[in-house]
Amino acid sequence: MKVEIWSDVMCPFCYIGKRRFEHALAEFPQRDQIQVEWKSFQLNPQMKTEPGKSINEYLAETKGWTPDYAAQMNDHVTNMAAEVGLEYNMDKAVLANSFDAHRFLQFAKTKGLGDAAEEQLFKAYFTDGKNTADHNTLVELGTAIGLDATELRAVLEGTRFSEDVRRDVYEAQQVGARGVPFFVLDRKYAVSGAQHTETFLGALQQSFGEWEKANPKPLVSLADGANCTVDGECD
């Protein structure tokens, strides 16, 4: 059964949601029958990459918050992240347009490394304070998970996978995603936000139960013997 997850690199709740979903999946007995696909979503497509500007300054400018309130909000998500074993260093976060990071993800997906790429991007942004719009940084992240550096650099320096990113963004609108993270299970059920592990587990149980009924496993023949067929032929 497929689970599609729309997210953006700069969304703090997306990384938290990833961990909580992974914890739920670890408790799910049929986890080996779950296929996870990461999808692209841009919270702010017009964002400029500005390594010299702090995340608090950005939030104060775009949301009308005071710098102190922005800092309080970042402390709140940092504490949430710590509850699931993640280290957020929001004071080191580099403001970066996420379009090329999403193209990096799309390329990684063609190599079966979508989840590993998503993990690298989140860690780079929230923990390590790396510029996720910088091509050298993305090549570094890619080689760390086994992608070919030359092939990846060629992708980043061109326009490949741009349409894949836009297609995911369009699909998000079609399935009703107005924010991220947004989890779609078997294209029937949706879970919005970084819900608790118990919520994800319940959603997996319900959706998988219905999926399993619609996709019964074929019987495995352990032995063949003499028999008669429906057309009257007998051995």
PyMOL commands that set and color helices and strands:
alter all, ss='L'
color gray80, all
select helices_A, chain A and resi 12-27+31-33+55-63+67-83+90-92+99-110+114-127+135-144+149-157+162-174+197-214
alter helices_A, ss='H'
color red, helices_A
select strands_A, chain A and resi 2-7+35-40+182-185+189-192
alter strands_A, ss='S'
color yellow, strands_A
deselect
rebuild
show_as cartoon
